[in-house]
Amino acid sequence: MSDYKELDTVPIYEVPVWRHGKAVTVRADVLKWSAPFPLPPVGSEIVVTMNRIGPATVTGYFACEGWLGIRCRPASPPEWYVKQNGRDAEGYVYGAEIALPD
């Protein structure tokens, strides 16, 4: 069973350092964020690079297995996404799966 939890506010987090293939943080009790930029705030625009989902709006956050992720709503999701999840479904992505818009 995982320790999944939805969050509406920004929790304390760190960008881990990788040592011998393992993500290491200074404090073991904080969530790890997997992007080289700060956590985008709720309401901001991001680009979901995973599976070419594209532009999305941050709706909240989640934590799972010690990692911090973003809940988001794609602006114009691909047809396969709509078929699997519905047009207005939230998506769940980690920092390494997104980019900030130009």
C-alpha positions in Angstrom: 0.0 0.0 0.0 1.4 3.4 -0.9 1.3 6.5 1.2 -0.5 8.7 -1.4 -1.9 12.0 -0.1 -3.4 15.0 -1.9 -2.2 18.5 -0.9 -3.7 21.9 -1.6 -0.8 24.0 -0.2 2.9 23.8 -0.9 4.6 21.5 1.5 8.3 21.6 2.6 10.4 19.9 -0.1 13.9 19.6 -1.4 15.6 18.8 -4.7 17.5 15.6 -3.9 21.1 14.9 -4.8 21.7 11.6 -6.6 24.4 9.3 -5.1 25.0 5.8 -6.4 21.6 5.8 -8.1 19.7 6.9 -5.0 18.0 10.2 -4.3 19.4 11.7 -1.1 18.0 14.7 0.8 19.4 16.6 3.7 16.3 15.9 5.7 14.7 12.5 5.5 11.3 13.9 6.6 10.8 16.2 3.6 9.4 15.4 0.2 11.6 15.2 -2.8 10.9 17.3 -5.9 12.3 16.0 -9.2 12.6 19.2 -11.3 15.5 21.7 -11.5 13.1 24.6 -10.9 10.8 25.6 -8.0 7.4 24.0 -7.5 4.9 25.9 -9.6 2.1 27.5 -7.6 -1.6 26.5 -7.9 -3.2 28.3 -10.9 0.1 28.6 -12.9 0.6 27.1 -16.3 3.0 24.2 -17.0 3.7 22.0 -19.9 3.3 18.2 -19.4 6.1 16.7 -21.5 5.2 13.2 -20.5 3.2 11.5 -23.4 3.1 14.9 -25.1 0.0 16.0 -23.0 0.9 19.6 -23.4 -0.1 22.8 -21.6 -1.9 22.4 -18.3 -2.9 24.4 -15.2 -1.7 23.4 -11.7 -4.7 22.5 -9.5 -2.8 21.1 -6.5 -0.2 18.7 -5.3 0.2 15.2 -4.2 2.8 13.2 -2.2 3.6 9.5 -2.8 6.5 7.3 -1.6 8.4 10.4 -0.5 8.1 12.3 -3.8 6.2 15.5 -4.5 4.0 15.7 -7.6 1.6 18.1 -9.3 -2.1 17.7 -9.9 -3.0 19.5 -13.1 -5.8 19.9 -15.7 -4.6 19.7 -19.3 -5.8 22.6 -21.5 -6.3 20.6 -24.6 -5.5 16.9 -23.9 -4.8 14.4 -26.7 -7.7 12.3 -27.8 -6.3 9.1 -26.1 -6.2 11.0 -22.8 -9.9 12.1 -23.2 -10.9 8.6 -24.1 -9.1 7.1 -21.1 -9.9 9.8 -18.5 -12.5 12.2 -19.7 -12.0 15.8 -21.1 -11.8 17.5 -17.7 -9.9 14.9 -15.8 -7.0 15.9 -13.6 -3.6 14.5 -14.4 -0.9 13.6 -11.9 2.7 14.2 -12.8 6.1 14.5 -11.2 8.5 17.4 -11.7 10.7 15.4 -14.1 7.6 15.1 -16.4 6.9 18.8 -16.8 8.5 22.0 -18.1 7.7 25.6 -17.5 6.3 27.5 -20.5 8.6 29.8 -22.5 
